[in-house]
Amino acid sequence: MNKITVHGNLTGKPELRHSRSGVPVATFTIAANRRRLNRQTGNWVDLPAVFHRVVCFNALAENVAASLDKGTPVAVTGEFADDSYKREDGTSIRRIQVEAADVAASLRYATATLVRNPRATTTGPAPDAEPPAADSDSAPDRDAERPALEVVGSD
C-alpha cells in the first residue's frame, strides 16, 4: 500500500504547465508544520517543518492552479512517486514526491464556496435532460465534473 494524506500550507502558487502530449500538470510544495508536547516541561515544542513536493494531472491540475495560492492550508491525498534524476555532472539525485489523487482546501481556518465546472463535452443530451441510468459496464469519467474551489476568507 502506497497511500498518503498530508496536511500543510502551500509554500507558493501552484505552477501549471502542459506535458508534450498536452496533459495539464500542476506542481506545488506544501510545508507540514509539526509540534510535540514536551512531557517534562508541559510546553509545546515546534519541530522543523517537513516539505512535500506534490504533482497532479488533468482537471485536478487545472483546478488546483486556478483555486489555490501561497499559504492556503490543504489536505493532499495520493501516492508516493519516485522523482529521481541525474544531474549533468552525473550525480544521482533521489527524491520522492506525492502524486495527488485529490487536493482539498482546509476549512479549519477559512470558508469556501464550491463552483462546479461545466462539463467539457460538446455533444450529448440537453442540459435539462435526465442523467442516464448507471451502467455497470461503463466507468465514470472522473475528470468530467471537478469542482473549482474559491477560498472566501481566512485568518
N, C-alpha and C positions, 0 to 999 in steps of 0.2 A: 504494500500500500504506500503510495507516494503523495498523499493529500496533505495540504497545509492550509491553515487560516491564519493570517497575520493582520494585526490591528496596528495602525500608526498614522502619522501625518505625512502628507506629500512634501517632499523637500523642494519641489519646483513644479512648474506647469508640465503636464504630460506632453511628450513630443510625438506628433503624429507624422508618419511617413507612409509610403506605399512600397511594397515589395516589387521586384521586377515583373511579377505576374499581375500586379495591380491590387493585391490584398492590403487593406489598411492595417498598419501595425502601430501601436502606441507603446511607448516605454516611459516609465517613471520610477522614481525611488521613493520608498517610504521609510521613515525613521520610527522605530518602535522604542519608546522610552520605557525604562523599567525602574521599579522601586522595590525595595525589600525592607522589611521591618527588622531592625537590629534588636533582638530579644533582650540583650543585656542592658541596652540604654533605653529601649522603648521608643526610639526615634526612627523615622523613615530615612533610608539612605538611597540617594539616586545612583543608579548604576549607569555605566556608559550606554549610549543609545546603540541599537543594532540597526543597520541599514540593509534594506532588501530591494534589489532591483526587480522590477515587475515588467512583464511584456504581455500584451493582449492583442487579439486579432479581430478582423471583420467589424461587425456592427458594435461589438463591445469596445473596440479601439476607438471608433469614431465617437461613441457616446462618452467615453472617458475623457477624450481630448476636448470635447465640447462642454463638458459639465464640471470638471474638476480643476482646481487651481492650487497653487502653493499654499501649504498649511491646512488643506482640507483633511479632516480626520476620516479615514476609510477602513473598511474591513475587506481584505482580499482573500478569496478562496481559489485555490488552484493546485498545481503540482510543481514539484521541483524539476528544473530542466538544466542540463549541462550547457554552459555558455563559454566553454574554454576555447582558447585560440593561441596561435603562435605569433609572437612579435617578429618584426623584420630581422632582428638580430638573432632569431632562433630560440629565444626564451619562451618557454611554455607558460601561459597564464591560465590558471584553473579558477573558474568561478561558477557559481550556481545562481540561477535566477528563478523567480516564481512565474510560471506560465498561468496567467489568470483565467479561470473559468467564469468568475463573477467578481465584480467590484461594487461595493456599496458605501455610500457616504454614511458616516456615523451620525446618528441623530441624538447622541448623548448631550451635545452642547449646541445643537443647531436644529432648525426646522427646514423642511424641503418640500417642494411641490413637484410631483412627477408629471411629466408631459410625455404621453405615448407618441412615439414616432409613427408617421404614416407607413403603411405597407409599401414596399418597394416594387411591387408587381405592377405592370402596365395593362395586364389583361385579367379577366376574371369577372366574378359577379358584381352587380351594382353595390354601392356602399351600404344600402339599406336591406340587402338580401340576407336571408338566414344563412348562418355559417353551415358548411357541410357537416354531416354526421361524422363522428370519429371513425376512422378506418384503421383496424389493427394492422393492416399490411403497409400503411404509409407512415413514415416517421415525420414528426413535426419539424417545421423549419425553425430552428432555434434562434436564428438571427432576424426573422421576419418582423417581429414586434418587440423590439427592445426599447424600454422607456428611457428617455433622457432625464437627467436629474438637474434641477435648479436649486441651489442652496439659497434659502431665503434669508437666513440670519445666523450669526454665530457669535460666540463670546471670544 
